[in-house]
Amino acid sequence: MERKYFGTDGVRSVAGEFPLTADWVMRLGAAAGEVLSRRSGGRASVVIGKDTRQSGDMLEAALAAGLTSRGVGVIHLGVLPTPGVSYLTRRLDADMGVVISASHNPAADNGIKFFGFDGEKLLDSTEAEIEAMIDEVGTLVPITGTDLGSVTNYSEAERIYLNFLKSHAPDLSGLRVALDCANGAAYRIAPKVFQAAGADVFAVYTNPDGRNINRNCGSTHMDHLRLIVAQGDYDLGIAFDGDADRALFVDSRGNLIHGDHMLLLNARARDEHSVVATIMTNMALEVKLRGEGKVLERTAVGDRYVHERLKSKGLSLGGEQSGHVLFLDISPTGDGVLSALLTLGSMKKLGTTLDALHDELVMFPQTLVNVPVKDKKAIASDAQVQAAVSEAEAALSGRGRVNLRPSGTESLIRVMVEGPDEGEIMDVAEKLAGVVRLRGQG
């Protein structure tokens, strides 16, 4: 069933615009509260955390009003990284966790996403049930008096999550580290945990004002961090996004170290036989892992799909180039600060550096051609297009990779070709795009 409000990562839009208005979010809270109460058969509890966006206060209040109107108890965690909310959901035995954040998006945006009692993203079926209930909220029998839910503020949330991170931190004594906290949810926690681990820390973008989250900073804007590290004689730099569920590195020279590098380093240190990544992961990682007797399994784009494959196969390590890396044996969700700590632990265990890792894993050239089409679904099954894909793969003779996928938001087919020879992949991509273009206008 197609969902009206929930995307792959909850509900997201410009704050104050539909659906993220105070009225609608209150109805969302009431719908979630009703579904939860029916499933729990008694008094349910929900923890709510948020990032540093100005609109978080309004959305938090509206959501809590809706939840308590259906007899659900609300526990406010305050500003906390998304994975911290997942952890506190489990730690406090809550029935559900909610994060108010739009991750790496600009400050004007916001979002609401739910965790189940196990700290994992809510099941699609449960989200569909909540969506259906939103339209029924006005017909529910009111809950009144002492049967209403209450709200409490949990002041220990940051300390407890910080202790969890410390328990997985390696000894970082002697390491000079620059941190970019994106004026987001990790602005207090990240410097504290790295200092506690013994690192000499220089932290920037740690002064959120509600409007500067991700503004020219964080894991999607790393130029300033690269400059700081390269000019300041730091061993490395780490950038988080607004809700701190992902992390990216730069080496001592300011070179970008992304998720593919992190997966290789951790696969080696943890002796993982199989690693899960998406179709966008560079083929250089696949080739390197294969040479070491390891297997790279690919999924559709999105950490949700990486998580599903890891669980179904009983695997632990997976992730995306964006720095959203999963260690399912430690946490059920991506955690930027935890990933950074574990990656540095792997670096120290192997006695290497991020500089050496960057120089060893040389990414294959990749080209992406966007082809406008009338019917993107029809192209995927078009016989002539499929024949052209097979021909392109044969031309690369196993030295490269071809991927066709429809855009999720536009009438486009994205033609991606990757391989060691840039000129060759450009030729293969243009030839394949030509077939898609011709077939797509019919």
C-alpha positions in Angstrom: 0.0 0.0 0.0 1.3 3.4 -1.0 1.9 5.6 2.1 0.6 9.2 2.1 2.9 10.8 4.7 5.7 8.4 5.7 8.8 8.3 3.4 11.7 5.9 3.8 12.8 7.9 6.9 9.6 9.2 8.5 7.7 12.4 7.8 9.7 15.3 6.5 9.0 18.8 5.1 9.5 22.5 5.7 8.5 23.0 9.4 5.1 24.8 9.6 4.0 23.7 6.2 1.7 20.7 5.8 2.1 18.1 7.0 4.5 19.5 9.7 1.9 22.0 11.1 1.1 22.0 14.8 -2.4 20.7 14.2 -1.4 17.8 12.0 1.5 16.8 14.2 -0.9 16.7 17.2 -3.2 14.4 15.2 -0.1 12.3 14.3 0.7 12.0 17.9 -2.9 11.0 18.8 -2.9 8.4 16.0 0.5 6.9 17.1 -0.7 7.0 20.8 -4.0 5.2 19.9 -2.2 2.5 17.9 0.4 2.0 20.7 -2.2 1.8 23.4 -4.2 -0.8 21.5 -1.1 -2.9 21.0 0.3 -2.6 24.5 -3.0 -3.2 26.2 -2.2 -0.7 28.9 -0.3 2.4 29.8 2.3 3.0 27.1 5.4 5.3 27.2 7.2 7.1 24.4 10.5 8.9 24.5 11.1 12.0 22.4 14.4 13.5 21.4 15.3 16.2 18.9 18.1 18.0 17.2 18.8 21.7 17.5 16.3 23.2 15.0 14.2 26.1 16.2 11.0 24.3 15.0 11.8 21.3 17.2 10.1 22.8 20.2 6.8 23.4 18.4 6.7 19.9 16.9 7.7 18.3 20.2 4.9 20.0 22.1 2.3 19.2 19.4 3.4 15.6 19.3 3.4 15.2 23.1 -0.1 16.8 23.2 -1.4 14.2 20.8 0.2 11.3 22.5 -0.9 12.3 26.0 -4.5 12.8 24.7 -4.6 9.1 24.1 -3.3 8.2 27.6 0.4 7.7 26.6 3.2 8.9 28.9 5.8 11.1 27.2 9.4 11.3 28.3 11.4 14.2 26.9 15.0 13.5 26.3 15.9 16.9 25.0 18.6 17.5 22.3 20.1 14.1 21.6 21.5 12.4 18.5 19.1 10.0 16.7 21.0 6.9 17.8 20.9 8.2 21.4 17.1 8.2 21.2 17.2 4.6 19.9 19.5 3.6 22.8 17.3 5.4 25.4 14.2 3.7 24.0 15.7 0.4 24.8 17.4 1.5 28.1 14.2 3.0 29.5 12.0 0.1 28.3 9.8 2.5 26.3 7.2 1.3 23.9 8.3 3.7 21.2 10.9 6.3 20.5 10.5 9.5 18.4 13.1 11.7 16.8 12.3 15.2 15.6 15.0 16.0 13.1 15.6 16.5 9.3 19.1 15.0 9.5 21.4 16.8 7.1 18.7 19.1 5.6 18.7 22.9 6.1 17.4 24.4 9.3 14.0 25.3 7.8 13.2 21.6 7.3 12.2 19.2 10.0 11.0 15.7 10.3 9.5 13.0 12.6 10.6 9.4 12.7 9.7 6.6 14.9 11.5 3.7 16.6 9.9 0.5 17.9 10.6 -0.7 21.5 13.7 -2.5 20.2 15.3 0.8 19.0 14.9 -0.2 15.3 13.0 1.8 12.7 9.3 1.2 13.0 7.9 -1.6 10.8 6.2 -0.5 7.6 3.0 -2.2 8.7 3.0 -0.1 11.9 3.6 3.1 10.0 0.7 2.2 7.7 -1.5 1.6 10.7 -0.6 5.0 12.2 -1.3 6.7 8.8 -4.8 5.1 8.6 -5.5 6.1 12.2 -4.8 9.8 11.5 -8.0 10.2 9.6 -9.9 8.5 12.4 -8.6 10.6 15.3 -11.7 12.9 15.4 -14.0 9.9 15.9 -12.2 8.4 18.9 -13.8 8.4 22.3 -12.0 11.2 24.3 -9.8 10.2 27.1 -10.3 12.5 30.1 -9.1 13.3 33.6 -6.5 11.1 35.3 -6.6 8.7 32.3 -4.7 11.2 30.2 -1.0 10.7 29.8 1.7 12.8 31.5 4.9 14.4 30.4 8.3 14.1 32.2 11.7 15.5 31.4 14.6 12.9 31.7 17.7 14.9 32.6 20.0 11.9 32.6 19.6 11.1 28.9 22.8 12.7 27.7 24.9 11.2 30.5 23.6 7.7 30.0 24.1 7.8 26.2 27.6 9.3 26.8 28.5 6.4 29.1 27.4 4.0 26.4 29.7 5.6 23.8 32.6 5.7 26.3 32.3 2.0 26.8 33.1 1.5 23.1 35.8 4.1 22.8 39.4 3.1 22.1 42.4 4.7 23.7 43.0 7.8 21.6 45.8 9.2 23.6 48.2 11.2 21.5 45.8 11.7 18.7 45.0 15.3 17.5 41.4 15.4 16.2 39.3 18.1 14.7 35.6 17.7 15.0 32.8 19.4 13.0 29.6 19.0 15.0 27.4 20.7 12.4 25.7 22.9 15.1 23.6 19.8 15.6 22.6 17.1 18.0 26.2 16.0 18.7 27.5 19.5 19.6 28.0 18.5 23.3 28.4 14.8 23.2 31.0 14.4 20.5 33.7 16.6 22.1 33.1 15.1 25.5 33.5 11.5 24.4 36.6 12.1 22.3 38.2 14.0 25.1 37.3 11.2 27.6 39.0 8.8 25.2 42.3 10.8 25.5 42.3 12.7 22.2 43.5 16.3 21.9 40.2 17.7 20.5 39.5 20.9 18.6 35.8 21.2 18.0 34.0 23.6 15.7 30.3 24.3 14.9 29.3 23.7 18.5 27.1 26.8 19.0 23.7 26.0 17.7 21.2 28.9 17.6 18.2 26.9 16.0 18.9 28.3 12.6 22.5 27.4 11.8 22.4 23.6 11.9 24.2 22.1 8.8 24.8 25.7 7.5 28.1 25.4 5.5 29.2 22.7 8.0 28.7 19.1 8.9 29.2 16.0 6.8 27.6 17.6 3.7 29.9 20.7 3.8 33.4 19.6 4.7 35.6 22.2 3.0 36.2 24.1 6.3 37.1 21.0 8.2 39.5 19.8 5.5 41.2 23.2 5.7 41.4 23.1 9.5 43.0 19.6 9.5 45.4 20.3 6.6 46.6 23.6 8.0 46.5 22.8 11.7 48.7 19.7 11.9 45.8 17.4 13.0 46.0 13.7 12.6 42.5 13.6 11.2 39.1 15.3 11.2 35.6 14.0 11.7 32.3 15.6 10.6 28.8 14.6 11.8 25.5 15.5 10.3 22.7 17.3 12.1 21.3 14.3 13.9 24.7 12.6 14.2 23.7 9.3 12.7 26.5 9.5 10.2 30.2 10.5 10.2 32.8 11.2 7.6 36.6 11.6 8.0 39.4 13.6 6.5 43.0 12.3 6.7 45.9 14.5 7.9 46.2 16.0 4.4 42.5 16.9 4.2 41.5 14.1 1.9 38.0 12.8 2.2 37.6 9.4 3.9 34.0 8.2 3.3 31.9 5.2 4.0 33.6 2.9 1.5 36.9 3.4 3.2 35.3 2.9 6.7 33.8 -0.4 5.6 37.1 -1.7 4.3 39.0 -0.7 7.5 36.4 -2.2 9.8 35.9 -5.4 7.7 39.6 -6.1 8.1 39.8 -5.3 11.8 36.7 -7.2 12.7 37.5 -10.1 10.3 34.1 -9.8 8.6 33.6 -12.3 5.7 30.6 -10.4 4.2 29.9 -6.7 4.1 26.6 -5.1 3.0 26.5 -1.8 1.0 24.3 -0.2 -1.6 24.4 -0.1 -5.4 26.2 3.3 -5.1 29.2 1.9 -3.3 32.3 2.2 -5.5 33.5 -1.0 -7.2 37.0 -0.4 -5.9 35.8 -1.6 -2.5 34.2 -4.7 -4.0 37.4 -5.5 -5.9 39.6 -5.0 -2.8 37.3 -7.1 -0.5 37.2 -9.9 -3.2 41.0 -10.0 -3.2 40.9 -10.6 0.5 38.4 -13.4 0.3 35.5 -11.2 1.4 32.1 -10.7 -0.2 30.3 -7.4 -0.8 26.5 -7.7 -1.0 24.6 -4.8 -2.6 21.2 -3.4 -1.8 19.0 -0.5 -3.0 20.0 3.0 -1.9 19.1 3.7 1.7 20.3 2.6 5.1 16.9 0.9 5.7 17.7 -1.6 3.0 21.2 -2.2 4.3 19.7 -2.9 7.7 17.2 -5.3 6.3 19.9 -7.3 4.5 22.2 -7.4 7.5 19.3 -8.8 9.7 18.1 -11.3 7.1 21.6 -12.7 6.7 22.7 -12.5 10.3 25.6 -10.1 9.4 27.0 -7.2 11.4 28.8 -4.6 9.1 27.2 -2.5 6.4 26.7 1.1 5.3 26.7 3.8 2.7 29.3 6.2 1.2 27.6 9.0 3.2 29.1 7.6 6.4 26.0 6.0 7.6 27.7 2.8 8.9 25.9 0.0 10.8 27.5 -2.2 13.4 24.4 -4.4 14.2 26.2 -6.4 16.9 26.5 -3.2 18.9 23.6 -0.9 17.9 20.4 -1.4 15.9 20.8 1.9 14.1 23.4 4.0 12.4 25.4 6.1 15.0 27.9 8.6 13.7 29.8 9.1 17.0 29.9 5.3 17.6 31.0 4.6 14.0 33.8 7.2 14.3 35.0 5.6 17.6 34.9 2.1 16.2 36.6 3.1 13.0 39.5 4.7 14.9 39.6 1.6 17.1 40.0 -0.5 13.9 42.7 1.9 12.7 44.7 1.5 15.9 44.2 -2.3 16.0 45.6 -2.6 12.5 48.4 -0.1 13.1 47.6 2.0 10.1 46.5 5.6 9.4 43.7 7.2 7.4 46.3 8.6 5.1 47.4 5.0 4.2 43.8 3.9 3.8 43.1 6.8 1.4 46.1 6.0 -0.7 45.4 2.2 -0.8 41.7 2.3 -1.8 41.7 4.3 -5.0 38.1 4.9 -6.2 37.2 3.8 -9.7 35.9 6.7 -12.0 32.1 6.8 -12.1 29.8 8.7 -14.4 26.1 9.3 -14.0 23.8 10.4 -16.9 20.3 11.5 -16.2 17.9 10.7 -19.1 14.4 12.3 -19.2 11.8 9.7 -20.1 8.0 9.6 -20.4 7.5 6.4 -18.4 10.4 5.5 -16.1 8.7 2.2 -14.9 8.3 0.9 -18.4 12.0 1.5 -19.3 13.1 -0.8 -16.5 11.5 -3.8 -18.2 12.0 -2.7 -21.9 13.6 -5.5 -23.8 15.9 -3.3 -25.9 17.1 -1.4 -22.9 17.9 -4.6 -21.1 19.8 -5.9 -24.1 21.8 -2.6 -24.1 22.6 -3.1 -20.5 23.9 -6.6 -21.2 25.9 -5.3 -24.0 27.4 -2.6 -21.8 28.3 -5.1 -19.1 29.9 -7.4 -21.7 32.0 -4.5 -23.0 33.4 -3.9 -19.5 34.2 -7.6 -19.2 33.9 -7.7 -15.4 36.3 -4.7 -15.0 33.4 -2.3 -14.4 29.8 -2.0 -13.3 26.5 -0.8 -14.9 23.4 0.3 -13.0 20.1 1.7 -14.3 17.6 3.0 -11.8 14.6 5.3 -12.0 14.7 8.5 -10.1 12.5 8.5 -7.0 11.3 12.0 -7.5 11.6 12.9 -11.3 10.8 11.3 -14.6 14.4 10.3 -15.2 16.4 7.2 -15.6 19.8 7.4 -14.0 22.5 5.6 -16.0 25.6 4.9 -13.9 28.7 3.3 -15.2 31.9 2.6 -13.2 35.3 1.2 -14.1 39.0 1.8 -13.9 39.2 3.6 -17.3 37.4 6.9 -17.4 37.3 7.2 -21.1 35.9 3.7 -21.5 33.1 4.2 -19.0 32.1 7.6 -20.5 31.7 5.9 -23.9 29.7 3.0 -22.5 27.5 5.3 -20.5 26.7 7.6 -23.5 25.9 4.6 -25.7 23.6 3.1 -23.1 22.0 6.5 -22.4 21.3 6.9 -26.1 19.3 3.7 -26.1 17.4 4.7 -23.0 16.7 8.1 -24.5 15.4 6.6 -27.7 13.2 4.1 -26.0 12.0 6.6 -23.4 10.4 9.0 -25.9 8.1 6.3 -27.3 
